[in-house]
Amino acid sequence: MEIKDLKGLSIQELQDKLNELSKQLMELHFKRRSNVEKPHLFNKIKKDIARIHTVINQK
């Protein structure tokens, strides 16, 4: 997900996407106990969440 894509979304859409990513991150944390297949997703989701927070703060 790139910032260009996020800037075109409304604040409500950004908050919805933020909630969705937070749920995905929480599910990955639960799966961490049983060896996650794709551990790189932790960093990817965290960075996407940070990007969304940045765009929300800019608006």
ChimeraX commands (.cxc) that place a marker at each C-alpha (Angstrom):
marker #1 position 0.00,0.00,0.00 radius 0.5
marker #1 position 1.45,3.35,-1.02 radius 0.5
marker #1 position 0.81,6.80,0.37 radius 0.5
marker #1 position -0.45,7.97,-3.04 radius 0.5
marker #1 position -3.26,5.43,-2.80 radius 0.5
marker #1 position -4.09,6.39,0.77 radius 0.5
marker #1 position -4.29,10.13,0.11 radius 0.5
marker #1 position -7.19,9.54,-2.27 radius 0.5
marker #1 position -9.31,7.89,0.43 radius 0.5
marker #1 position -11.65,9.65,2.84 radius 0.5
marker #1 position -10.97,9.67,6.58 radius 0.5
marker #1 position -13.74,7.13,7.17 radius 0.5
marker #1 position -12.24,4.76,4.58 radius 0.5
marker #1 position -8.82,5.20,6.18 radius 0.5
marker #1 position -10.21,4.37,9.60 radius 0.5
marker #1 position -11.94,1.28,8.21 radius 0.5
marker #1 position -8.69,0.14,6.60 radius 0.5
marker #1 position -6.87,0.85,9.88 radius 0.5
marker #1 position -9.32,-1.35,11.79 radius 0.5
marker #1 position -8.94,-4.11,9.23 radius 0.5
marker #1 position -5.13,-4.03,9.44 radius 0.5
marker #1 position -5.22,-3.96,13.23 radius 0.5
marker #1 position -7.36,-7.11,13.23 radius 0.5
marker #1 position -4.95,-8.81,10.81 radius 0.5
marker #1 position -2.01,-7.91,13.03 radius 0.5
marker #1 position -3.80,-9.25,16.10 radius 0.5
marker #1 position -4.55,-12.53,14.30 radius 0.5
marker #1 position -0.88,-12.82,13.31 radius 0.5
marker #1 position 0.14,-12.32,16.94 radius 0.5
marker #1 position -2.14,-15.20,17.94 radius 0.5
marker #1 position -0.69,-17.38,15.18 radius 0.5
marker #1 position 2.86,-16.48,16.21 radius 0.5
marker #1 position 2.69,-19.14,18.91 radius 0.5
marker #1 position 2.20,-21.80,16.25 radius 0.5
marker #1 position 4.82,-20.64,13.73 radius 0.5
marker #1 position 3.55,-18.09,11.24 radius 0.5
marker #1 position 4.03,-19.07,7.61 radius 0.5
marker #1 position 4.81,-15.52,6.51 radius 0.5
marker #1 position 6.64,-13.64,9.28 radius 0.5
marker #1 position 7.39,-10.70,6.96 radius 0.5
marker #1 position 3.72,-9.71,7.21 radius 0.5
marker #1 position 4.28,-8.34,10.73 radius 0.5
marker #1 position 6.52,-5.56,9.46 radius 0.5
marker #1 position 4.41,-4.95,6.35 radius 0.5
marker #1 position 1.20,-4.50,8.34 radius 0.5
marker #1 position 2.89,-2.31,10.96 radius 0.5
marker #1 position 4.27,-0.03,8.23 radius 0.5
marker #1 position 0.87,0.17,6.52 radius 0.5
marker #1 position -0.72,1.15,9.84 radius 0.5
marker #1 position 1.92,3.87,10.31 radius 0.5
marker #1 position 1.27,5.16,6.78 radius 0.5
marker #1 position -2.45,5.39,7.46 radius 0.5
marker #1 position -1.83,7.28,10.72 radius 0.5
marker #1 position 0.42,9.68,8.84 radius 0.5
marker #1 position -2.19,10.40,6.16 radius 0.5
marker #1 position -4.93,10.87,8.77 radius 0.5
marker #1 position -2.76,13.35,10.67 radius 0.5
marker #1 position -2.02,15.27,7.47 radius 0.5
marker #1 position -5.74,15.73,6.75 radius 0.5
marker link #1:1,2 radius 0.2
marker link #1:2,3 radius 0.2
marker link #1:3,4 radius 0.2
marker link #1:4,5 radius 0.2
marker link #1:5,6 radius 0.2
marker link #1:6,7 radius 0.2
marker link #1:7,8 radius 0.2
marker link #1:8,9 radius 0.2
marker link #1:9,10 radius 0.2
marker link #1:10,11 radius 0.2
marker link #1:11,12 radius 0.2
marker link #1:12,13 radius 0.2
marker link #1:13,14 radius 0.2
marker link #1:14,15 radius 0.2
marker link #1:15,16 radius 0.2
marker link #1:16,17 radius 0.2
marker link #1:17,18 radius 0.2
marker link #1:18,19 radius 0.2
marker link #1:19,20 radius 0.2
marker link #1:20,21 radius 0.2
marker link #1:21,22 radius 0.2
marker link #1:22,23 radius 0.2
marker link #1:23,24 radius 0.2
marker link #1:24,25 radius 0.2
marker link #1:25,26 radius 0.2
marker link #1:26,27 radius 0.2
marker link #1:27,28 radius 0.2
marker link #1:28,29 radius 0.2
marker link #1:29,30 radius 0.2
marker link #1:30,31 radius 0.2
marker link #1:31,32 radius 0.2
marker link #1:32,33 radius 0.2
marker link #1:33,34 radius 0.2
marker link #1:34,35 radius 0.2
marker link #1:35,36 radius 0.2
marker link #1:36,37 radius 0.2
marker link #1:37,38 radius 0.2
marker link #1:38,39 radius 0.2
marker link #1:39,40 radius 0.2
marker link #1:40,41 radius 0.2
marker link #1:41,42 radius 0.2
marker link #1:42,43 radius 0.2
marker link #1:43,44 radius 0.2
marker link #1:44,45 radius 0.2
marker link #1:45,46 radius 0.2
marker link #1:46,47 radius 0.2
marker link #1:47,48 radius 0.2
marker link #1:48,49 radius 0.2
marker link #1:49,50 radius 0.2
marker link #1:50,51 radius 0.2
marker link #1:51,52 radius 0.2
marker link #1:52,53 radius 0.2
marker link #1:53,54 radius 0.2
marker link #1:54,55 radius 0.2
marker link #1:55,56 radius 0.2
marker link #1:56,57 radius 0.2
marker link #1:57,58 radius 0.2
marker link #1:58,59 radius 0.2
view
